Amino acid sequence: MKALVLAGGVPQAELLRQLRERKITTVLADGSATPIAKPYADYFYQVDIFDIEAVKQLALDEKVDFLITVCADQVLLVVAQVSEALNLPCYIDYETGMNVSDKIRMKRLFLKNGIPTTRYVEMTEFDETKVQQLSYPLVIKPVDAYSSKGVRKAVNRDELVQYCREAAEISRTRGVIVEEFFSGEEISVDAFVVNGKAKILCVSNSDKVQSDDRFVIFRGRYPVCVPDTIMRQIETVTQQIADSFGLVNSPLLIQLLHNGSKISVLEFCARTGGNMKWLLIKYSCGVDVISAAIDITLGKTPDLTMKDTGNKVVVNDFIYCRPGVLDHFEGFEDMVNEGMIHEFHPVRSKGTIIRGVTSSSDRVAGMNIIASSVEEFNKKQRYISDHVKVIDQNGNDVMRHDLLPDLSTDCLFAEKLS
């Protein structure tokens, strides 16, 4: 068999490794000439992976048996569209792919099916009359972007006008959503739907950089810290989303907020969590969601047996930097060898221009840390921060060490899901 993998980031490197382990020949396509996953592929092509005709032609030329990606919602839509056009297997059809990747379609179905979410309006250009029904602060989103690009919070009309214009420029369709701000803590829900039944694998907290107008995640942490009442709402809405969007066999990632008494769904996608999320899931509950994604693409029933890994605290920390030009990383491999960092994955290479912290795509690396307690995690984290650097071309450490804070010991963590 031969597979065409779209996108060449860290999770796709693991996808390629597992495909080759199954004796499947791999073809990787990515817009960059040197993606991180390139060494893991049998063949590589530099292709605009959002160019439907180019991807379709590559699939035909290489005579692939299926297309696949993980952790990338907009790329998943390309996989679904090309697979449908070529009559190749895919776990969702193109129409479903549109519903789970376009935020306007998603919001409409949320309201139609009673899924808790905030009030919103749709625009392609600023329309004063539309937003009059909404209350500030307002959140502006491009309908088809990713990695929190173009997502801003406006507290007045001037900011709203500016952010709507910027979001429209980012969107490929110039579509923009303006919705009311819901104040609460962000939760990430990773689940899998098999034969229409949604099974929650991992619920984690998503910590964001403190900012007046942006929403950039710097940490994912397990186990989740929420009241039991919120957990029950999460379980209900997970199945509700699967039913409302017609997901039969599919990964399912939900991002939502809670304020202690109720939840509000931000968005979701029929994919595995991005960047290193598969590690958070694997080391918390023992399920390999990348392997499961391969299985459902091939029409097989995935193994979703949850296991007690013995890991009490599992954290993915993302490394951000002050503006500059990346030269190299220092100390991270030493921390892996010492057992402080469980896994370290660079996502940017030498010569990358660093813009600061404007979206999740500005992260330069990620690290997975496992501990037996919050206290042990904090001890490891402080030690790591003291021994690692991200060096720019001028020899300066530009790493945002302040984005490696201690975990709070005030919260009683919820019991692991059974």
C-alpha positions in Angstrom: 0.0 0.0 0.0 1.0 3.6 -0.5 -0.2 6.7 1.5 0.0 10.4 0.7 0.5 12.3 3.9 -0.3 16.0 3.8 1.6 18.5 6.1 5.0 17.8 7.5 5.0 18.8 11.2 5.8 17.0 14.4 2.6 14.8 14.5 2.9 14.0 10.9 6.5 12.7 11.5 5.0 10.2 14.0 2.2 9.4 11.5 4.8 8.6 8.8 6.8 6.5 11.3 3.8 4.4 12.1 2.8 4.0 8.5 6.2 2.8 7.5 6.1 0.4 10.6 3.0 -1.1 9.0 4.9 -1.6 5.7 3.0 1.2 3.9 5.0 3.3 1.5 4.8 7.0 2.4 4.7 10.1 0.2 4.8 13.4 2.0 3.6 16.7 0.6 4.3 20.0 2.3 4.6 23.7 1.2 8.0 24.0 2.8 11.1 22.6 1.2 12.4 21.3 4.5 9.5 20.2 6.8 10.3 18.5 10.1 8.7 15.3 8.9 10.6 15.0 5.6 13.3 12.5 6.9 10.5 10.1 7.9 9.0 9.8 4.4 9.9 7.5 1.5 9.2 10.2 -1.0 8.8 14.0 -0.6 7.2 16.7 -2.8 7.1 20.4 -2.1 3.5 21.2 -3.0 0.9 23.8 -1.9 -1.2 21.3 0.1 -4.2 23.7 -0.1 -4.1 23.5 -3.9 -6.8 20.9 -4.5 -5.8 20.2 -8.1 -2.1 19.9 -7.3 -2.8 17.5 -4.5 -5.2 15.5 -6.7 -2.6 15.2 -9.4 0.1 14.1 -7.0 -2.1 11.4 -5.7 -2.8 10.2 -9.2 0.8 10.4 -10.3 2.0 8.4 -7.2 -0.9 6.0 -7.5 -1.6 6.2 -3.8 -4.2 4.0 -2.0 -5.3 6.7 0.4 -4.6 10.2 1.7 -4.2 11.0 5.4 -3.2 13.7 7.8 -3.5 14.2 11.6 -3.8 17.2 13.9 -4.7 19.7 11.1 -8.3 20.6 10.5 -7.9 22.7 7.3 -5.7 20.1 5.8 -8.2 17.4 6.7 -10.7 19.2 4.5 -8.3 18.8 1.6 -7.9 15.1 2.4 -11.6 14.7 2.4 -12.2 16.6 -0.8 -9.5 14.8 -2.8 -10.3 11.4 -1.4 -13.9 11.8 -2.4 -13.0 13.0 -5.9 -10.7 10.0 -6.4 -12.9 7.5 -4.7 -10.3 6.8 -2.0 -11.1 5.9 1.6 -11.5 8.7 4.2 -13.3 8.6 7.5 -15.4 11.7 6.7 -16.9 12.9 3.5 -16.3 16.4 2.0 -19.6 17.9 3.2 -18.9 16.8 6.8 -15.4 18.1 6.4 -16.8 21.5 5.6 -19.1 21.4 8.6 -16.3 20.6 11.0 -13.7 23.0 9.6 -15.7 26.1 8.7 -16.6 28.1 11.8 -19.8 29.6 10.3 -21.2 26.2 9.4 -20.2 25.0 12.7 -21.9 27.8 14.7 -25.1 27.4 12.7 -25.2 23.7 13.5 -24.4 24.4 17.2 -27.5 26.6 17.4 -29.7 24.3 15.4 -28.9 21.4 17.7 -28.9 23.2 21.0 -25.1 22.9 21.6 -24.1 25.6 24.2 -22.2 28.4 22.5 -22.1 32.2 22.5 -24.3 34.5 20.4 -22.6 35.5 17.1 -22.9 37.2 13.7 -21.4 36.4 10.3 -19.7 39.0 8.1 -17.4 39.3 5.1 -17.0 43.0 5.7 -17.7 45.2 8.7 -21.5 45.8 9.2 -22.4 48.0 12.1 -26.0 46.9 12.1 -25.2 43.3 12.6 -23.1 43.7 15.8 -25.6 46.0 17.5 -27.4 43.0 19.0 -24.1 41.8 20.7 -22.5 43.0 23.9 -18.8 43.9 24.3 -16.2 42.5 24.7 -16.4 40.6 21.3 -14.2 37.9 19.9 -13.3 38.1 16.2 -12.3 34.9 14.2 -11.5 34.1 10.6 -13.9 31.3 9.6 -11.2 29.0 8.2 -7.9 29.8 9.9 -6.0 27.7 12.4 -3.5 28.1 15.3 -5.5 31.0 16.7 -4.4 33.2 13.8 -6.5 36.3 13.6 -8.5 35.6 16.7 -8.7 38.8 18.7 -10.8 40.3 21.5 -12.3 43.8 20.9 -13.5 46.0 23.7 -14.7 48.9 21.6 -15.8 49.8 18.0 -12.4 50.9 16.8 -10.8 47.6 17.7 -13.7 45.7 16.3 -13.4 47.4 12.9 -9.6 46.8 12.8 -9.8 43.2 13.9 -12.6 42.4 11.5 -10.5 43.7 8.6 -7.5 41.7 9.7 -9.5 38.5 10.1 -11.0 38.9 6.7 -7.6 39.2 5.2 -6.5 36.0 6.9 -9.5 34.0 5.8 -9.3 32.4 2.4 -13.0 33.1 1.9 -12.9 36.5 3.7 -15.5 35.1 6.2 -15.5 36.4 9.7 -17.3 35.5 12.9 -18.0 38.0 15.6 -19.2 36.5 18.9 -19.7 37.5 22.5 -16.9 36.8 24.9 -17.5 34.1 27.4 -15.3 34.5 30.5 -14.0 31.1 31.7 -11.2 28.5 31.7 -10.4 26.7 28.5 -10.8 22.9 28.4 -9.7 20.6 25.6 -11.6 17.3 25.1 -10.0 14.5 23.0 -12.4 11.8 22.1 -13.0 9.1 19.4 -16.3 8.2 17.8 -16.7 4.5 16.9 -19.9 3.3 15.3 -21.5 6.6 16.4 -20.6 6.3 20.1 -18.3 8.9 21.4 -15.6 7.9 23.9 -13.7 10.5 25.8 -10.1 9.7 26.2 -8.5 12.8 27.7 -9.8 16.1 29.2 -7.2 18.6 29.8 -6.7 22.3 30.7 -5.4 24.7 28.1 -3.4 27.5 29.7 -3.2 30.7 27.6 -0.7 33.6 27.6 -2.1 36.6 29.6 -3.1 39.1 26.9 -5.8 41.7 26.6 -6.7 40.8 23.0 -5.1 37.4 22.0 -5.7 33.8 22.8 -2.4 31.8 22.6 -2.0 28.4 24.3 1.3 27.9 26.0 0.5 24.7 28.0 -1.8 21.7 27.9 -2.0 19.8 31.3 -3.6 16.6 32.5 -5.5 15.7 34.6 -8.2 18.4 34.1 -9.3 20.6 37.0 -13.1 21.0 36.8 -16.1 20.4 39.1 -18.0 17.2 38.6 -21.0 19.1 37.2 -18.8 20.5 34.4 -17.5 17.0 33.6 -21.0 15.7 33.2 -21.8 18.6 30.8 -18.7 17.8 28.9 -19.7 14.1 28.5 -23.2 15.1 27.3 -22.0 17.7 24.8 -19.4 15.3 23.3 -22.0 12.8 22.2 -24.3 15.6 21.2 -21.7 17.0 18.8 -21.0 13.5 17.3 -24.7 13.1 16.7 -25.4 16.6 15.4 -22.5 16.5 12.8 -23.1 12.9 11.7 -19.7 11.6 12.9 -19.7 7.8 12.8 -16.0 6.8 13.0 -13.8 9.7 13.7 -11.4 11.4 16.1 -13.1 14.3 17.9 -11.4 17.4 19.4 -13.5 19.9 21.3 -12.4 23.2 22.7 -14.7 24.8 25.2 -14.9 27.2 28.1 -16.4 26.8 31.6 -17.1 29.3 34.3 -17.7 26.8 37.1 -21.4 26.3 36.5 -21.8 26.0 32.7 -19.9 25.4 29.5 -19.7 27.2 26.1 -18.3 25.4 23.1 -15.7 27.4 21.2 -15.2 25.0 18.3 -14.3 21.4 17.4 -12.9 19.4 14.6 -12.9 15.7 13.5 -9.2 15.3 14.1 -6.7 14.4 16.7 -5.3 17.3 18.8 -2.5 19.4 17.3 1.2 19.5 17.8 2.1 17.1 20.7 -1.4 16.4 21.9 -1.1 12.7 20.9 1.7 12.5 23.6 -0.6 14.0 26.3 -3.2 11.4 25.5 -0.8 8.5 25.2 0.9 9.2 28.5 -2.3 9.9 30.4 -4.6 7.1 29.3 -2.4 4.8 27.1 -4.3 5.3 23.8 -2.4 6.0 20.6 -4.7 8.2 18.7 -2.4 8.4 15.6 -2.6 4.7 15.3 -6.3 4.9 15.8 -6.6 7.5 13.0 -4.8 5.2 10.6 -7.1 2.3 11.6 -10.3 4.2 10.9 -9.0 5.5 7.6 -8.3 1.9 6.6 -11.8 0.8 7.8 -10.5 -1.0 10.9 -11.8 -0.7 14.4 -9.2 1.2 16.5 -7.9 -0.1 19.9 -9.2 2.5 22.4 -8.6 0.5 25.5 -7.7 2.9 28.3 -4.9 1.9 30.6 -3.6 3.1 33.9 -0.2 4.6 32.9 0.7 5.5 36.4 1.4 9.0 35.3 -0.3 11.5 37.7 0.7 14.7 35.9 1.3 15.0 32.2 2.1 18.4 30.7 2.9 19.7 27.2 4.7 23.0 27.5 5.3 25.1 24.3 8.4 27.2 23.9 7.9 30.8 22.7 10.5 33.5 22.2 10.9 37.2 22.0 11.4 38.6 18.5 14.6 37.6 16.7 16.1 35.1 14.3 16.4 31.5 15.6 19.9 30.0 15.7 19.9 27.0 18.0 18.5 25.3 21.1 20.7 24.7 24.1 20.2 22.3 27.0 17.0 20.6 25.9 18.6 17.3 24.9 20.6 17.3 28.1 17.3 17.6 30.0 15.9 14.6 28.1 19.0 12.6 28.9 18.6 13.5 32.6 15.0 12.4 32.6 13.6 15.9 33.3 12.0 16.2 29.9 10.2 13.1 28.6 10.1 14.2 25.0 11.4 17.4 23.2 10.3 18.3 19.7 11.6 21.4 17.8 9.1 22.8 15.3 11.2 25.6 13.9 14.7 25.4 12.5 17.8 27.7 12.3 17.1 31.0 10.4 13.4 31.1 11.4 12.2 34.7 12.0 10.5 34.8 15.4 7.7 37.4 15.6 7.1 37.1 19.3 3.8 35.6 20.6 0.9 36.4 18.3 -0.5 32.9 17.6 0.1 29.3 18.4 2.1 29.0 15.2 4.8 31.2 16.8 5.9 28.4 19.1 9.4 27.2 18.3 9.4 23.9 20.2 7.4 21.8 22.6 8.3 19.5 25.5 6.4 16.8 27.3 7.0 16.5 31.0 5.7 13.7 33.3 5.6 13.7 37.1 4.1 11.8 40.0 2.8 14.9 41.6 2.3 18.7 41.1 5.2 19.3 43.5 7.5 17.0 41.4 6.4 18.7 38.2 7.2 22.2 39.6 10.6 21.0 40.7 11.4 19.6 37.3 10.0 22.6 35.5 12.2 25.1 37.5 15.3 22.9 36.9 14.5 22.7 33.2 14.0 26.5 32.9 17.4 27.1 34.6 19.2 24.8 32.1 17.7 25.5 28.7 18.0 28.4 26.3 16.9 29.4 22.8 19.7 31.3 21.2 19.2 33.9 18.4 21.7 34.9 15.7 23.2 37.5 18.1 24.0 34.9 20.8 21.1 36.1 23.0 18.7 33.8 24.9 15.3 34.9 23.6 13.3 32.2 25.2 10.2 33.3 27.2 11.1 31.5 30.4 8.2 33.3 32.1 5.8 31.0 30.1 7.0 28.0 32.2 5.1 28.8 35.4 4.5 26.5 38.3 1.3 24.5 38.4 -1.0 25.5 41.2 -1.5 23.1 44.1 -4.8 24.8 45.1 -6.9 22.7 42.8 -7.9 19.1 43.5 -7.5 17.3 40.2 -10.5 15.3 39.0 -10.4 11.6 39.0 -9.2 9.9 35.8 -11.9 8.9 33.4 -12.8 5.2 33.4 
